[in-house]
Amino acid sequence: MLLGVVFTAVLQAQPAIPWAADRPLTWADFQGAPPRNTTRDAYTYYGISANFERDARGRVTAEVRCVFMPEKSWVRPPAKASAPLLAHEQLHFDLAELHARRFARDLPDLLVGDDPEAAFQRAHDRMMDRLREEQERYDRDTDHGRDAAAQARWAAEVRRRLAVGTP
C-alpha cells in the first residue's frame, strides 16, 4: 500500500530551495512582494513535505523535506543591506529543518494501527504546533533579530542542534 501526503505549504510549480547546510539563503532568494502596510522588513516562507509508505509487513518508511519558497518570501528593499536580518531569516528556515528532521525520525513509529492517515494528521498537527511555538519564541527572545546577543545565543544553539541531529 502506498500512501502519500503533502502538507504545510502547497508545493506549487515555483522553484523551491531545499534546505542544505552548504546552501545558505541570500537576499536574491526572496522574490516575493512585501504586503502593503507591513511593519516587518522580511518574511521567510518555508514548506515541509512528507510522504510515507507502508509495506505488506506493516513497516513504514517516510521521507520529509524542508524547502524555502522564494516567490512567497520577501524583503523590503532597504532591509536588503542587513546581513544580521538575513541571518535571522536563515535561522527561521533552520528551525523548520530541525522540526522536519524530528518529524521524519518519529513518523514511522507514529503510523501504527488501522488508520495511518489519521495518525499522520495528528503527528503533523503536533509537529506544526511545536514548530510555530518555537518560531514565535525565537522572534520574541531575539526581538525579531534586533537583540544581537540573543540572536547569537539562538544561532549557536541551532547550529549545535543541526550538527548533532537533535531536533
N, C-alpha and C positions, 0 to 999 in steps of 0.2 A: 504494500500500500504506500503510495507516495502522497505526501501532504505538503503543501507549501503555503506560506503566509508572508505577506509584506505589510509592515506597519510603520507607525510613527510619522513618516512623511511619505507621500506618494512619490515614488521614484520615477519621475516622468522622463521624457526623452532628452532632458537637459544634461549636459556633461557633468556628472558628479565626480568629485575628487575623493577617492578612498583615503581613509586615514593611513598614514605611513610615517614611521619615526624619522625617515630621511627626506620627508617632503612637507616642510612647514608651510603654512598659509602665507600668502603675500597679499598686499592690498589689491593687486591686479585680479585676484580670485573673487573679490567682492564686486559682482557685476550687477546686482540689483539696484533699483532706485529707492532711496530713502523715502519713507512715507512723509506726507505733509505734516507739519506741526509736531514732529517728533522732538523729544528732548535728548534722545540718545545720539551718540556720534557714530555708532556702528552696531551691526547685528549679525551674528553668526547663525546660520540656519543649517542644521545637520539632519540626517536621516539615519535610521537604523533599520536594516532589512534582515529578515530571518527566514529561513526555510528549514524544514526538518523532514526526515524520512524514517519510517518505522518499517523494519524488515519483517519477514514471516515469523521470526523468532521473538519479535517484540522489541528488538534492540533499536534504539533511537540514535540517529546521527543528526547533528544540527550545524548549520552554517549561519553565522551572524556577521554582518558588515556594518561599519560606521562610515558614512560618507558626508562630505561637505557639499552643500548645494549652492553653487556660485550665483545663479540667477535670482535666488531668494535672499542671499546675503548682501549686505550693503554697508557702505561707509559714506559719511558726508565728506565732501571734498576737503574742507580744512583739516579734518582729522587724519587724512592720509599721510601727513607728515609725522604722525605719532607712532614711534616704534613701541613705546610702552602699551599703547592701546591695542596694537596688533598682537603683542604678546598676551594681553588679557583675552582677546578673542580666540587666539590659538588655544589657550587653556580651556575655554568653553568646549572646543572641539575635542581636546584631550580628555576632558571629563566624560564626554559622550562615549569616547572609545573605551574608557575604563568600564563603563556600565555595559557596553556591548560585549566586552570580554567576559564579564561576570555572567551575563545572560547566556552567552554561548557555553560557558562552563557548567552552569546549573541546569540548562534546558533539558538535556537527556534524562536527568533524574526526576524532573517535574512532569514529564509527559507520560505518566503511567495511568493505567485504568482504561476504561472503555471509551472515554471521550477526550482524546488528546487535543482537539481543537479548543475545547473549553479550558483545559489545563493550560494550554498555550496562552489563551487570552488572559487568564488570571496571572500567569507569570509575567506576561508583557505589561499588564497594568501595574503590577508591583515594581517592576524594573523602571517603568516610566515615572512612577511616583518618587522612587528613590533618586532618580536622575534629576527630576525637577527640583526636589528638595535640596540636593547638593548644589545645583546651579544657582539657586536662589541664595543659599548660604554663602557661596563663593562671591557673588555680587555684593551681598550685604557686608561680608567681612572685609572685602577689598575696596568698598565704596566704588564699585564698578571700575576697579583698576586704578583709582586715584590715590589710594593708600599704598605707596611703594613698598613699605615694609611688609604689610600684609600680603601684597601681591607676591613678593619674593618668597614668603613662607609657603603660600599655596603652590607656587611654581616648583619649589624644591620638593614638597610632598607629592605632587602629581608626578614629577619626574621619577621619584623613588618608586611610586606605585606602578608606573608604566614599566620601569626596569625590572622589577621583581615579579610583575604579573599579578599584583594584588589589586583587585578591583576595590 
